[in-house]
Amino acid sequence: MLKLESVTVKFSGLVAVDNLNMEVSRSTVHSLIGPNGAGKTTVFNVISGLVRHEGRVYLDGFDLTNVPVHKRVDYGLGRSFQNVIIYKYLSVLNNLMLGYHHKLTYGLLDELLGTYKHSTLERKAMLKAIEVADLIGVKPLLGMLAGTLPYGYQKLIDIGRALMSEPKLIMLDEPAAGLTETETEMLKEKIRIIKNEGITVFLIEHDMRLVLDISDKITVLNFGKKIAEGKPEEIVHHPDVIKAYLGTSYSEVK
């Protein structure tokens, strides 16, 4: 589903990502881990088109490298960010519907006149929002103001908004950050549900219990370089990963 080919990113001479080659298989959960400053978010920004880089980025066989940021959603790329951006005084429904904006092709005149095109597309957006809300478990909350909900639910709304674009690949940047243990368990369940819908999940996460529980494959970065890649049970026993990041054995992590 995703392929990075010889990706390198430099900031004022500092190499943030160093000749990275990796692939994310279709309909899997693939985690990107490593110490702070390892280059993980920079990799996400490369895929999103937010930073200049050397090398190529392919999504489902299509070369995204020169596609503008705002057009990448049309090729099946969805993303949530580390810092949740929720419109607190909008309902959960309206927050979700914002993720459908690139499919709303009506103009200002259509909106002012309430044309058939406007009403049809708005209805499609609403039905899609209800579908996504059901998928992530917030359907009973659609009429509530998003800002009144616990942080864990706000995270789910942020993920739901990314799902509204009907992505082939969704990138989640530290989705468990700031969550309680109960909220993290809820998040695990939702990520598994998203995967079961056939959507590929690529995430950055520091919560190793979550990573080990849900990942089909893990890539490990350190100082911008890939130092290991494989199944969870392989990664936790890898000496370079233990030295650079985990600092412990699999049994102690679990």
KATAQUI-V611865 format. One record per backbone hydrogen bond with DSSP energy under -0.5 kcal/mol. CO is the residue of the C=O (numbers start at 1). NH is the residue of the N-H. If there is no record, write none. Layout:
co=CO nh=NH
co=CO nh=NH
This chain:
co=1 nh=60
co=2 nh=24
co=3 nh=58
co=4 nh=6
co=4 nh=22
co=5 nh=56
co=7 nh=20
co=8 nh=54
co=9 nh=16
co=9 nh=17
co=10 nh=12
co=11 nh=14
co=14 nh=11
co=14 nh=16
co=17 nh=9
co=17 nh=19
co=20 nh=7
co=22 nh=4
co=23 nh=25
co=24 nh=2
co=25 nh=28
co=28 nh=30
co=28 nh=201
co=29 nh=216
co=29 nh=217
co=30 nh=203
co=31 nh=33
co=31 nh=219
co=32 nh=205
co=33 nh=221
co=35 nh=38
co=38 nh=224
co=39 nh=43
co=40 nh=44
co=41 nh=45
co=42 nh=46
co=43 nh=47
co=44 nh=48
co=45 nh=49
co=45 nh=50
co=45 nh=51
co=46 nh=49
co=54 nh=8
co=56 nh=5
co=57 nh=64
co=57 nh=65
co=58 nh=3
co=59 nh=62
co=62 nh=59
co=62 nh=64
co=64 nh=67
co=68 nh=71
co=68 nh=72
co=69 nh=72
co=71 nh=74
co=72 nh=75
co=72 nh=77
co=73 nh=76
co=76 nh=78
co=76 nh=168
co=76 nh=169
co=78 nh=171
co=80 nh=173
co=82 nh=84
co=84 nh=86
co=86 nh=88
co=87 nh=90
co=88 nh=147
co=90 nh=146
co=91 nh=95
co=92 nh=96
co=93 nh=97
co=94 nh=98
co=96 nh=99
co=97 nh=100
co=98 nh=101
co=100 nh=103
co=101 nh=104
co=103 nh=105
co=107 nh=111
co=108 nh=112
co=109 nh=113
co=110 nh=114
co=110 nh=115
co=115 nh=119
co=116 nh=120
co=117 nh=121
co=118 nh=122
co=119 nh=123
co=120 nh=124
co=121 nh=125
co=122 nh=126
co=123 nh=127
co=124 nh=128
co=125 nh=129
co=126 nh=130
co=127 nh=131
co=128 nh=132
co=129 nh=133
co=130 nh=134
co=131 nh=135
co=132 nh=136
co=133 nh=137
co=133 nh=138
co=133 nh=139
co=138 nh=141
co=139 nh=142
co=141 nh=92
co=141 nh=144
co=142 nh=93
co=144 nh=92
co=145 nh=148
co=146 nh=149
co=150 nh=153
co=150 nh=154
co=151 nh=155
co=152 nh=156
co=153 nh=157
co=154 nh=158
co=155 nh=159
co=156 nh=160
co=157 nh=161
co=158 nh=162
co=159 nh=163
co=160 nh=164
co=162 nh=165
co=163 nh=166
co=168 nh=200
co=169 nh=78
co=170 nh=172
co=170 nh=202
co=171 nh=80
co=171 nh=173
co=172 nh=174
co=172 nh=204
co=174 nh=177
co=176 nh=179
co=180 nh=184
co=181 nh=185
co=182 nh=186
co=183 nh=187
co=184 nh=188
co=185 nh=189
co=186 nh=190
co=187 nh=191
co=188 nh=192
co=189 nh=193
co=190 nh=194
co=191 nh=195
co=192 nh=196
co=193 nh=197
co=194 nh=197
co=194 nh=199
co=195 nh=198
co=200 nh=170
co=200 nh=202
co=201 nh=30
co=202 nh=172
co=203 nh=32
co=204 nh=174
co=204 nh=175
co=206 nh=208
co=207 nh=211
co=208 nh=212
co=209 nh=213
co=210 nh=214
co=211 nh=215
co=217 nh=31
co=218 nh=230
co=219 nh=33
co=220 nh=227
co=220 nh=228
co=222 nh=225
co=224 nh=18
co=225 nh=222
co=225 nh=227
co=228 nh=220
co=230 nh=218
co=231 nh=234
co=231 nh=235
co=232 nh=236
co=234 nh=237
co=235 nh=238
co=238 nh=242
co=239 nh=243
co=240 nh=244
co=241 nh=245
co=241 nh=246
co=242 nh=247
co=249 nh=253
co=250 nh=254
